[in-house]
């Protein structure tokens, strides 16, 4: 009797986005004014500590694994993303995202499974919602950014409505931008924050 083939479980979504680097806080202020004018709803403000993983346990080179610790914990989000494809400047990736109630325990578990933190980077995010599109204003150590995520067909026109040129959207993810920034920083001899290799202590 032939063995029944077990199909892999899939709980994945597809994200499409445009990401832009902007000049600084004044550009974010102009974007906030434009979002309010268009009737956007402010949904959240939070800080993230992003952990990008590699190591012996990572045997899928085309998939990235990242843990985001929100506001210092304990909540977080574990995300696996597939390779990116582009139509024009719109980036599309398959992703699996899982909310975790204890990000510090999740980080400890990943260490025990053989994953290693390749690099980390903090991010401050303000999230708006406009006509079914998530618009996030992000501040990182290496710049000020805005990201639009939603149906590909509406992203270019919405970007133009906010004063952004779709042809100038970035191809790199924040994770790749952070890696490039840390590499340049190290080459210049500037101090680089040590990567955590042991479990974090959950805040009291």
Backbone bond lengths (Angstrom), bond angles and torsions (degrees), N, CA, C in turn:
res aa  C-N    CA-C-N  psi(-1)  N-CA   C-N-CA  omega(-1)  CA-C   N-CA-C  phi
1 X - - - 1.464 - - 1.523 109.44 -
2 X 1.328 116.63 128.93 1.462 120.16 -178.53 1.522 110.49 -67.88
3 X 1.322 113.97 139.62 1.463 118.65 177.69 1.525 109.95 -71.19
4 X 1.310 114.42 139.26 1.459 119.43 179.35 1.518 109.06 -73.28
5 X 1.310 114.98 129.54 1.460 119.40 179.17 1.527 109.70 -79.67
6 X 1.311 115.44 127.52 1.456 120.83 -179.98 1.520 108.63 -92.41
7 X 1.308 116.73 118.45 1.458 120.51 179.94 1.524 109.63 -77.15
8 X 1.333 117.71 140.54 1.465 120.18 179.27 1.519 111.28 -65.64
9 X 1.323 114.83 143.89 1.453 119.66 176.94 1.520 109.05 -71.59
10 X 1.325 116.82 142.04 1.460 121.07 178.55 1.527 108.74 -132.78
11 X 1.305 114.96 124.96 1.459 120.56 174.12 1.524 106.05 -137.01
12 X 1.318 114.41 64.50 1.451 120.87 -171.77 1.512 110.86 -115.87
13 X 1.312 115.07 155.36 1.451 120.80 175.63 1.526 107.93 -126.03
14 X 1.313 115.89 169.54 1.454 121.70 177.72 1.521 107.74 -118.07
15 X 1.332 116.27 125.68 1.458 120.41 178.27 1.519 109.60 -108.83
16 X 1.320 115.93 139.21 1.460 122.48 174.45 1.516 107.91 -124.23
17 X 1.320 116.57 137.29 1.460 118.75 -172.71 1.522 112.46 -150.29
18 X 1.325 113.73 158.05 1.459 123.94 164.79 1.517 107.14 -123.37
19 X 1.335 116.46 131.65 1.465 120.77 179.85 1.527 109.38 -124.33
20 X 1.341 116.44 136.78 1.454 121.61 -177.23 1.525 110.76 -129.76
21 X 1.316 115.64 142.32 1.465 120.64 168.11 1.524 106.99 -90.17
22 X 1.331 116.70 133.16 1.461 121.17 178.04 1.524 109.09 -119.06
23 X 1.331 115.80 172.40 1.465 120.00 -167.20 1.522 114.39 -75.36
24 X 1.340 118.43 -23.84 1.448 118.42 -178.82 1.520 112.59 155.64
25 X 1.332 117.06 -158.91 1.471 120.57 -174.47 1.521 113.50 -62.07
26 X 1.337 118.37 -31.72 1.466 119.42 179.25 1.525 110.57 -67.97
27 X 1.326 116.63 -35.56 1.474 120.10 176.53 1.525 110.29 -65.72
28 X 1.324 117.25 -39.62 1.469 120.02 176.46 1.525 110.57 -64.44
29 X 1.330 117.14 -38.22 1.466 120.25 178.70 1.533 110.38 -63.27
30 X 1.335 117.09 -41.27 1.467 120.32 177.97 1.529 110.81 -64.64
31 X 1.329 116.68 -39.24 1.464 120.38 178.97 1.528 111.17 -66.76
32 X 1.336 117.65 -40.26 1.473 120.23 177.14 1.523 110.38 -60.43
33 X 1.347 116.39 -42.72 1.467 120.08 179.04 1.527 110.81 -63.21
34 X 1.339 116.37 -41.52 1.466 120.19 179.48 1.524 110.89 -65.95
35 X 1.328 117.34 -40.12 1.465 120.80 179.31 1.532 110.79 -63.41
36 X 1.324 116.60 -43.99 1.463 120.21 178.39 1.528 110.84 -63.11
37 X 1.316 116.37 -40.59 1.468 121.24 179.65 1.527 111.24 -61.37
38 X 1.331 116.24 -36.59 1.467 121.26 -179.16 1.529 112.51 -84.95
39 X 1.341 117.30 -0.48 1.455 120.51 177.13 1.518 115.00 85.92
40 X 1.325 117.43 21.71 1.470 120.59 179.08 1.521 110.37 -68.38
41 X 1.339 114.84 152.44 1.456 121.48 179.62 1.521 109.80 -106.98
42 X 1.336 116.54 128.63 1.463 120.81 175.00 1.526 108.42 -75.11
43 X 1.334 116.62 122.41 1.464 120.60 -174.76 1.518 113.90 -105.61
44 X 1.336 118.89 -34.25 1.466 119.01 -174.88 1.524 110.93 -166.01
45 X 1.324 113.76 152.93 1.472 121.98 168.49 1.520 106.90 -133.37
46 X 1.312 117.78 131.93 1.459 119.73 179.13 1.519 111.30 -162.90
47 X 1.320 114.38 160.33 1.468 122.42 173.86 1.516 108.92 -100.77
48 X 1.319 115.94 146.45 1.459 121.90 177.26 1.522 110.04 -125.21
49 X 1.314 116.12 145.41 1.469 121.77 163.47 1.520 105.11 -115.15
50 X 1.317 116.21 118.05 1.456 122.16 -174.12 1.519 110.86 -101.48
51 X 1.333 115.64 127.85 1.468 122.48 178.20 1.529 108.34 -112.96
52 X 1.319 116.45 117.16 1.470 121.59 177.92 1.530 108.20 -99.83
53 X 1.326 117.17 128.48 1.458 121.73 -170.72 1.518 113.17 -104.30
54 X 1.331 113.99 149.31 1.457 123.82 170.23 1.514 106.76 -144.51
55 X 1.329 116.15 -148.36 1.459 119.55 175.38 1.507 113.69 98.73
56 X 1.323 116.89 176.73 1.468 122.43 -174.96 1.523 114.02 -57.87
57 X 1.336 117.46 -30.88 1.465 119.84 -176.96 1.524 112.40 -75.44
58 X 1.325 117.13 -15.31 1.466 120.04 -177.69 1.529 108.80 -89.12
59 X 1.311 115.83 97.66 1.466 120.95 -174.57 1.526 111.87 -106.88
60 X 1.331 117.37 7.88 1.465 121.39 178.68 1.525 108.62 -116.36
61 X 1.334 117.35 93.20 1.469 120.11 -173.54 1.511 114.45 -63.95
62 X 1.332 118.20 -22.17 1.463 120.58 -178.42 1.525 113.27 -90.85
63 X 1.323 116.81 1.38 1.458 121.17 179.06 1.521 109.50 -117.37
64 X 1.325 116.31 132.38 1.463 120.27 176.72 1.521 109.18 -103.02
65 X 1.327 116.17 146.28 1.463 122.32 -179.93 1.515 108.49 -122.92
66 X 1.333 115.34 129.34 1.461 120.23 -175.77 1.516 109.81 -141.93
67 X 1.334 115.64 139.43 1.463 122.04 174.68 1.513 107.84 -115.12
68 X 1.339 115.81 126.13 1.460 121.34 176.14 1.520 108.79 -106.69
69 X 1.321 117.28 120.99 1.459 122.48 175.08 1.523 106.88 -95.75
70 X 1.341 116.74 122.56 1.455 121.85 -173.32 1.519 111.16 -95.82
71 X 1.342 115.15 126.20 1.470 121.71 176.71 1.522 112.76 51.45
72 X 1.323 116.67 39.34 1.460 121.24 177.11 1.511 114.41 81.70
73 X 1.317 118.55 -1.44 1.462 122.61 -179.88 1.526 110.95 98.97
74 X 1.348 117.20 174.70 1.467 124.37 4.98 1.526 114.75 -82.66
75 X 1.349 118.68 -11.81 1.458 119.21 -176.34 1.521 111.29 -72.86
76 X 1.333 114.37 152.07 1.454 119.29 177.41 1.519 110.82 -161.93
77 X 1.326 115.19 179.53 1.462 121.99 179.70 1.520 108.38 -136.99
78 X 1.336 116.57 128.00 1.460 122.54 176.17 1.524 108.04 -103.21
79 X 1.329 116.37 126.54 1.459 120.66 -173.69 1.522 111.14 -130.64
80 X 1.328 115.99 132.35 1.467 122.39 170.11 1.520 107.13 -114.23
81 X 1.346 116.02 129.95 1.457 120.76 -178.17 1.519 110.15 -124.12
82 X 1.323 114.95 139.67 1.453 120.93 177.23 1.520 111.19 -84.95
83 X 1.336 116.94 -177.04 1.468 121.08 -179.52 1.520 111.41 -65.78
84 X 1.330 115.37 149.45 1.457 121.24 -177.75 1.528 111.02 -88.60
85 X 1.333 115.15 145.32 1.455 121.96 169.04 1.523 107.50 -122.37
86 X 1.329 116.74 156.56 1.456 121.12 -176.03 1.523 111.13 -128.56
87 X 1.312 115.15 136.90 1.459 122.88 166.17 1.516 105.36 -120.72
88 X 1.322 116.54 107.67 1.449 118.98 -167.44 1.522 107.64 64.64
89 X 1.315 115.50 -125.38 1.470 119.76 177.80 1.522 112.14 -104.01
90 X 1.313 117.99 2.39 1.458 120.52 179.27 1.524 109.16 -78.36
91 X 1.306 115.74 123.20 1.462 121.53 179.36 1.522 109.33 -96.01
92 X 1.327 116.30 133.39 1.461 121.63 178.29 1.525 108.68 -126.67
93 X 1.339 115.41 132.62 1.466 121.24 179.28 1.516 109.15 -141.95
94 X 1.332 115.62 147.04 1.463 121.10 170.14 1.518 108.07 -83.77
95 X 1.327 115.99 137.65 1.461 118.69 -179.68 1.518 110.80 -140.62
96 X 1.323 114.61 151.61 1.463 122.89 170.65 1.519 106.64 -121.09
97 X 1.320 116.80 124.99 1.459 121.36 -174.54 1.522 109.70 -127.61
98 X 1.331 115.88 132.60 1.458 121.53 -178.17 1.527 108.97 -129.81
99 X 1.330 116.25 124.62 1.463 120.30 174.14 1.526 108.96 -75.86
100 X 1.332 116.90 136.16 1.467 121.06 178.14 1.525 108.39 -120.67
101 X 1.319 115.53 138.36 1.465 120.16 -177.38 1.517 111.85 -81.87
102 X 1.330 116.87 -20.53 1.471 121.44 179.43 1.518 108.11 -135.05
103 X 1.339 116.56 90.55 1.461 121.33 -176.55 1.526 112.07 -65.56
104 X 1.327 117.12 -30.66 1.460 120.04 -179.65 1.530 111.03 -68.97
105 X 1.333 116.41 -39.59 1.460 120.00 175.28 1.533 110.56 -67.02
106 X 1.348 116.63 -38.14 1.463 120.27 177.95 1.519 110.87 -62.55
107 X 1.333 116.88 -40.45 1.457 121.05 177.63 1.524 110.82 -63.48
108 X 1.321 117.00 -43.26 1.464 122.13 177.36 1.525 110.34 -60.64
109 X 1.339 116.67 -42.84 1.466 121.00 179.62 1.526 111.10 -61.73
110 X 1.325 117.05 -43.14 1.460 120.54 179.58 1.521 111.23 -63.63
111 X 1.333 116.67 -38.13 1.470 119.55 175.28 1.528 110.53 -60.36
112 X 1.335 116.10 -45.32 1.460 120.21 -178.31 1.528 111.85 -64.87
113 X 1.329 117.57 -27.76 1.456 121.68 178.91 1.529 112.81 -82.10
114 X 1.324 116.44 -3.23 1.457 120.10 175.72 1.512 115.38 102.31
115 X 1.327 117.67 4.22 1.457 119.58 175.90 1.522 110.21 -77.72
116 X 1.312 115.46 153.93 1.459 121.53 176.93 1.519 108.90 -128.00
117 X 1.328 116.39 146.30 1.459 120.10 175.40 1.522 108.13 -79.42
118 X 1.320 116.09 118.07 1.462 120.41 -179.56 1.530 110.65 -80.71
119 X 1.329 117.21 -42.67 1.455 121.56 174.19 1.527 108.51 -163.32
120 X 1.331 114.84 164.44 1.460 120.94 179.78 1.522 109.57 -131.47
121 X 1.327 115.50 158.22 1.470 119.07 175.00 1.527 108.71 -158.77
122 X 1.333 116.92 139.54 1.468 120.99 177.25 1.519 110.74 -88.24
123 X 1.322 115.30 157.21 1.467 121.22 178.50 1.518 108.54 -150.43
124 X 1.327 115.93 137.25 1.474 121.69 172.13 1.518 107.71 -107.56
125 X 1.321 116.74 125.54 1.461 121.11 -171.81 1.525 111.50 -125.93
126 X 1.339 115.58 136.60 1.458 123.24 169.36 1.519 107.00 -118.87
127 X 1.324 116.83 125.27 1.461 121.18 -172.22 1.520 111.29 -113.34
128 X 1.329 115.14 127.46 1.456 123.11 177.36 1.523 108.71 -117.35
129 X 1.351 115.91 161.08 1.464 121.80 176.00 1.521 108.22 -128.83
130 X 1.342 115.08 124.84 1.460 120.73 -178.51 1.526 109.12 -135.92
131 X 1.312 117.08 112.94 1.472 122.76 176.70 1.526 112.39 50.45
132 X 1.324 116.14 45.02 1.453 120.93 176.85 1.519 115.27 81.55
133 X 1.317 117.84 5.01 1.465 122.65 179.22 1.527 109.32 -111.55
134 X 1.337 116.86 132.98 1.459 121.56 174.18 1.526 108.24 -83.79
135 X 1.325 115.79 121.72 1.467 121.73 177.93 1.523 106.89 -114.72
136 X 1.328 116.73 117.10 1.462 119.95 -177.36 1.518 110.42 -116.55
137 X 1.326 114.70 134.61 1.459 122.18 174.19 1.527 106.42 -102.18
138 X 1.318 116.32 117.41 1.460 121.78 -170.42 1.522 111.23 -120.65
139 X 1.331 115.27 139.00 1.456 121.81 175.89 1.523 108.05 -121.62
140 X 1.336 115.93 123.57 1.459 122.23 177.38 1.512 108.65 -126.15
141 X 1.318 116.85 170.04 1.462 120.78 -177.71 1.518 111.37 -60.72
142 X 1.332 117.10 -25.67 1.459 120.72 -174.46 1.528 112.97 -107.44
143 X 1.349 118.02 15.21 1.448 117.60 174.39 1.519 115.13 152.78
144 X 1.335 113.85 177.44 1.462 123.82 179.10 1.522 107.68 -111.95
145 X 1.338 116.05 137.26 1.455 119.87 -171.25 1.523 110.62 -142.00
146 X 1.331 114.89 162.44 1.463 122.08 169.83 1.525 107.05 -136.39
147 X 1.324 115.20 139.81 1.463 120.86 -177.66 1.525 109.11 -130.08
148 X 1.323 115.94 135.26 1.461 122.48 175.56 1.519 107.69 -115.48
149 X 1.332 116.39 126.58 1.462 120.92 179.62 1.523 109.45 -129.74
150 X 1.337 115.69 126.11 1.450 120.03 -179.04 1.515 110.87 172.00
151 X 1.335 118.28 -160.35 1.470 121.62 179.71 1.523 110.72 -60.29
152 X 1.336 118.13 129.86 1.474 120.67 -176.38 1.524 113.97 -55.58
153 X 1.325 116.99 -35.12 1.467 120.13 -174.57 1.520 112.83 -63.77
154 X 1.350 117.53 -27.19 1.468 119.31 -174.39 1.523 112.87 -100.33
155 X 1.322 117.92 -11.40 1.462 119.87 -172.46 1.533 113.83 -64.61
156 X 1.336 120.30 -47.50 1.469 118.51 -178.61 1.522 113.41 -59.71
157 X 1.329 117.27 -44.58 1.456 120.07 -178.50 1.528 111.42 -66.55
158 X 1.336 116.80 -38.66 1.460 118.80 177.39 1.525 110.70 -65.53
159 X 1.317 116.93 -39.67 1.468 120.29 177.75 1.531 109.75 -58.93
160 X 1.329 116.85 -45.90 1.469 119.91 -179.97 1.529 110.60 -62.38
161 X 1.332 116.53 -38.53 1.453 120.48 179.17 1.519 113.21 -63.71
162 X 1.341 116.11 -22.30 1.472 121.09 177.92 1.527 111.82 -98.18
163 X 1.341 115.97 7.95 1.460 119.59 177.81 1.510 114.09 83.76
164 X 1.338 117.18 21.58 1.466 121.53 -178.39 1.524 109.42 -112.13
165 X 1.317 116.52 143.84 1.460 122.48 -179.31 1.524 109.39 -96.33
166 X 1.345 119.45 111.30 1.470 121.37 -177.75 1.524 114.00 -55.20
167 X 1.331 117.69 -29.28 1.460 119.93 -179.11 1.527 112.49 -70.34
168 X 1.322 116.96 -12.76 1.470 121.39 -179.95 1.535 112.35 -101.80
169 X 1.310 117.35 9.80 1.470 120.44 178.60 1.525 110.31 -64.93
170 X 1.328 115.61 147.35 1.463 122.18 -178.71 1.524 110.70 -79.95
171 X 1.320 116.30 151.11 1.463 121.57 174.59 1.527 111.21 -95.03
172 X 1.323 117.33 -30.44 1.462 121.03 -175.34 1.523 111.80 -76.78
173 X 1.333 115.77 146.25 1.465 121.91 172.75 1.524 109.10 -77.84
174 X 1.342 116.54 167.00 1.457 119.83 174.49 1.524 110.86 -59.65
175 X 1.319 116.33 -37.33 1.454 120.51 -178.94 1.529 111.00 -61.25
176 X 1.333 116.50 -44.21 1.471 120.47 179.08 1.527 110.41 -69.19
177 X 1.324 117.52 -41.70 1.465 120.50 177.09 1.528 111.11 -60.33
178 X 1.339 116.13 -40.50 1.464 120.40 178.63 1.525 110.82 -64.25
179 X 1.333 116.86 -42.96 1.466 120.14 179.25 1.528 110.93 -61.32
180 X 1.329 117.52 -43.58 1.467 121.41 178.89 1.526 110.84 -63.65
181 X 1.330 115.70 -41.52 1.465 120.01 179.71 1.524 111.26 -63.91
182 X 1.333 116.45 -45.70 1.463 119.96 -179.61 1.527 111.25 -64.81
183 X 1.326 117.12 -35.04 1.466 120.96 178.09 1.528 110.81 -64.83
184 X 1.341 116.72 -43.84 1.466 120.56 178.01 1.519 110.88 -65.47
185 X 1.319 115.55 -40.63 1.462 120.82 -179.58 1.524 110.54 -62.21
186 X 1.323 116.23 -42.48 1.463 120.92 178.84 1.509 111.05 -66.45
187 X 1.345 117.65 -38.88 1.461 121.72 -179.60 1.521 111.56 -64.51
188 X 1.334 116.92 -30.58 1.465 121.16 179.50 1.526 112.23 -83.78
189 X 1.324 116.19 -3.13 1.457 119.87 179.42 1.504 114.28 82.32
190 X 1.330 116.94 9.66 1.469 120.55 178.45 1.515 108.95 -75.62
191 X 1.342 117.69 148.15 1.468 119.79 179.02 1.512 112.00 -64.09
192 X 1.317 116.03 135.89 1.451 122.46 178.06 1.518 108.38 -114.81
193 X 1.336 116.21 132.30 1.460 120.18 179.38 1.520 110.34 -58.79
194 X 1.334 116.51 130.28 1.460 120.17 -178.58 1.517 110.92 -64.36
195 X 1.313 115.32 141.42 1.459 121.12 177.33 1.513 109.82 -76.92
196 X 1.339 115.86 135.21 1.467 119.98 178.93 1.522 110.37 -69.41
197 X 1.320 116.92 130.65 1.466 120.52 177.09 1.519 110.04 -123.37
198 X 1.326 116.90 3.27 1.455 121.55 177.32 1.523 108.26 -127.83
199 X 1.314 117.90 157.09 1.461 119.68 -178.39 1.519 112.52 -56.95
200 X 1.324 116.21 142.12 1.443 120.88 175.63 1.517 110.09 -75.21
201 X 1.302 115.32 155.90 1.464 120.08 174.60 1.509 108.08 -92.78
202 X 1.300 116.69 123.04 1.456 120.42 -178.78 1.533 109.87 -63.62
203 X 1.332 117.45 138.45 1.461 120.30 179.61 1.522 110.97 -63.52
204 X 1.324 115.29 147.48 1.473 120.41 -178.83 1.529 109.81 -69.66
